Amino acid sequence: MAVAIITGASKGLGRALATALAERGWDLVLDARTGSALEDAARGARKYGTRVVAVAGDVTDAAHRAELVAAARGLGGLDLLVNNASALGAEPLVRLEELPLDGLRAALETNVVAALGLVREALPLLRAAGGSDGNGGAVVSVSSDAAVEAYGTWGGYGASKAALDQLSAVLAAEEPGLRVWSVDPGDMRTDLYAAAVPDDDAWRPEPAAAVPAFLRLLDERPRRASGRYVASALVETEGDR
Ligand SMILES: NC(=O)c1ccc[n+]([C@@H]2O[C@H](COP(=O)([O-])OP(=O)(O)OC[C@H]3O[C@@H](n4cnc5c(N)ncnc54)[C@H](OP(=O)(O)O)[C@@H]3O)[C@@H](O)[C@H]2O)c1
């Protein structure tokens, strides 16, 4: 059975992805810092009968990243790594003139450095995925439109997501046997968004609404090139198959 590591899987998009993959029979290694919420998410995913290992910890901790990959190895290997856990750098978000440099460092550490750390730790398993057919594993970097649009107050977070996108693009060039997709899920009603902009109570879709786009990438793996995708565009073109 296919195995995935999903970071930031206790709530929001990570949890929605974990549930959807478990429903499709994937074995999972799930991460988040808050153990109780993570265990709750893992219990939900186990209802589908697959193996789900919850490893609580911080993705910025190298020992924790090694634990995540070791857990995948214990499940038989690794077919998919989803770097989803994310930091804003300031809560609520502030203009660049006020952005604490330590906040920017924290966003880069979680969104970029930890993501690369996990990729490096996981590469041997990802390269070995798919056996002799040369179809290695996949890496999904959860991006944001803030990586490509200049929205006021989103500068530090957006810069970290832009760096994550570029890191993913270069990884794709260096690892042609893998698929490396950066995916902008679009706005979602989550704790992260509420922390970013507490006064913005406009309607936003639940994270589950973004999941079909991720599943489509996985389903169409052989012909879906590595690169950057916007979730809504992926599902809008559903009829073009
Ligand atoms: N919400 C939006 O509108 C939106 C739009 C575009 C892109 N995104 C992206 O979508 C992804 C998911 O965000 P979300 O909105 O679903 O957020 P969320 O609901 O707040 O969930 C974030 C998850 O990441 C975990 N996490 C945070 N920092 C971590 C760390 N250092 N180590 C391990 N786990 C950590 C959180 O659990 P703990 O706090 O317990 O660790 C939680 O499980 C992020 O990459 C975000 O940038 C979101």
The ligand as an SDF file (V2000), in Angstrom:
LIG
                    3D

 48 52  0  0  0  0  0  0  0  0999 V2000
   -5.7690   28.9150    5.0430 N   0  0  0  0  0  0  0  0  0  0  0  0
   -5.5380   29.5280    3.8930 C   0  0  0  0  0  0  0  0  0  0  0  0
   -6.3210   30.3780    3.4320 O   0  0  0  0  0  0  0  0  0  0  0  0
   -4.3080   29.1740    3.0930 C   0  0  0  0  0  0  0  0  0  0  0  0
   -4.1410   29.7730    1.8220 C   0  0  0  0  0  0  0  0  0  0  0  0
   -3.0140   29.4350    1.0830 C   0  0  0  0  0  0  0  0  0  0  0  0
   -2.1120   28.5170    1.5540 C   0  0  0  0  0  0  0  0  0  0  0  0
   -2.2900   27.9500    2.7810 N   0  0  0  0  0  0  0  0  0  0  0  0
   -1.3130   26.9560    3.2260 C   0  0  0  0  0  0  0  0  0  0  0  0
   -1.9990   25.7490    3.5100 O   0  0  0  0  0  0  0  0  0  0  0  0
   -1.2200   24.9850    4.4560 C   0  0  0  0  0  0  0  0  0  0  0  0
   -2.1130   24.5010    5.5780 C   0  0  0  0  0  0  0  0  0  0  0  0
   -2.5690   25.6240    6.2910 O   0  0  0  0  0  0  0  0  0  0  0  0
   -3.9670   25.6430    7.0520 P   0  0  0  0  0  0  0  0  0  0  0  0
   -4.6190   26.9130    6.6730 O   0  0  0  0  0  0  0  0  0  0  0  0
   -4.6520   24.3370    6.8560 O   0  0  0  0  0  0  0  0  0  0  0  0
   -3.4460   25.8140    8.5630 O   0  0  0  0  0  0  0  0  0  0  0  0
   -4.0040   25.2740    9.9670 P   0  0  0  0  0  0  0  0  0  0  0  0
   -5.4050   24.8020    9.8910 O   0  0  0  0  0  0  0  0  0  0  0  0
   -3.6680   26.3310   10.9570 O   0  0  0  0  0  0  0  0  0  0  0  0
   -3.0940   23.9810   10.2070 O   0  0  0  0  0  0  0  0  0  0  0  0
   -1.6990   24.0800   10.3270 C   0  0  0  0  0  0  0  0  0  0  0  0
   -1.1500   22.7270   10.7290 C   0  0  0  0  0  0  0  0  0  0  0  0
    0.2760   22.7880   10.7850 O   0  0  0  0  0  0  0  0  0  0  0  0
    0.7240   22.3830   12.0990 C   0  0  0  0  0  0  0  0  0  0  0  0
    1.9890   23.0670   12.3480 N   0  0  0  0  0  0  0  0  0  0  0  0
    2.2250   24.3940   12.3650 C   0  0  0  0  0  0  0  0  0  0  0  0
    3.5210   24.6420   12.6090 N   0  0  0  0  0  0  0  0  0  0  0  0
    4.1280   23.4300   12.7480 C   0  0  0  0  0  0  0  0  0  0  0  0
    5.4440   23.0200   13.0160 C   0  0  0  0  0  0  0  0  0  0  0  0
    6.4350   23.9110   13.2040 N   0  0  0  0  0  0  0  0  0  0  0  0
    5.7100   21.7030   13.0870 N   0  0  0  0  0  0  0  0  0  0  0  0
    4.7360   20.7860   12.9020 C   0  0  0  0  0  0  0  0  0  0  0  0
    3.4540   21.1240   12.6330 N   0  0  0  0  0  0  0  0  0  0  0  0
    3.1580   22.4260   12.5670 C   0  0  0  0  0  0  0  0  0  0  0  0
   -0.4510   22.7510   13.0100 C   0  0  0  0  0  0  0  0  0  0  0  0
   -0.4950   22.0370   14.2330 O   0  0  0  0  0  0  0  0  0  0  0  0
    0.3030   22.5460   15.5510 P   0  0  0  0  0  0  0  0  0  0  0  0
    0.0350   24.0080   15.6800 O   0  0  0  0  0  0  0  0  0  0  0  0
   -0.2300   21.7210   16.6610 O   0  0  0  0  0  0  0  0  0  0  0  0
    1.7370   22.2380   15.2650 O   0  0  0  0  0  0  0  0  0  0  0  0
   -1.5980   22.2880   12.1100 C   0  0  0  0  0  0  0  0  0  0  0  0
   -1.7170   20.8810   12.1230 O   0  0  0  0  0  0  0  0  0  0  0  0
   -0.0840   25.8970    4.9080 C   0  0  0  0  0  0  0  0  0  0  0  0
    1.0870   25.5700    4.1870 O   0  0  0  0  0  0  0  0  0  0  0  0
   -0.5680   27.2830    4.5100 C   0  0  0  0  0  0  0  0  0  0  0  0
    0.5040   28.1630    4.2990 O   0  0  0  0  0  0  0  0  0  0  0  0
   -3.3600   28.2480    3.5670 C   0  0  0  0  0  0  0  0  0  0  0  0
  1  2  1  0
  2  3  2  0
  2  4  1  0
  4  5  1  0
  4 48  2  0
  5  6  2  0
  6  7  1  0
  7  8  2  0
  8  9  1  0
  8 48  1  0
  9 10  1  0
  9 46  1  0
 10 11  1  0
 11 12  1  0
 11 44  1  0
 12 13  1  0
 13 14  1  0
 14 15  2  0
 14 16  1  0
 14 17  1  0
 17 18  1  0
 18 19  2  0
 18 20  1  0
 18 21  1  0
 21 22  1  0
 22 23  1  0
 23 24  1  0
 23 42  1  0
 24 25  1  0
 25 26  1  0
 25 36  1  0
 26 27  1  0
 26 35  1  0
 27 28  2  0
 28 29  1  0
 29 30  1  0
 29 35  2  0
 30 31  1  0
 30 32  2  0
 32 33  1  0
 33 34  2  0
 34 35  1  0
 36 37  1  0
 36 42  1  0
 37 38  1  0
 38 39  2  0
 38 40  1  0
 38 41  1  0
 42 43  1  0
 44 45  1  0
 44 46  1  0
 46 47  1  0
M  CHG  2   8   1  16  -1
M  END
$$$$
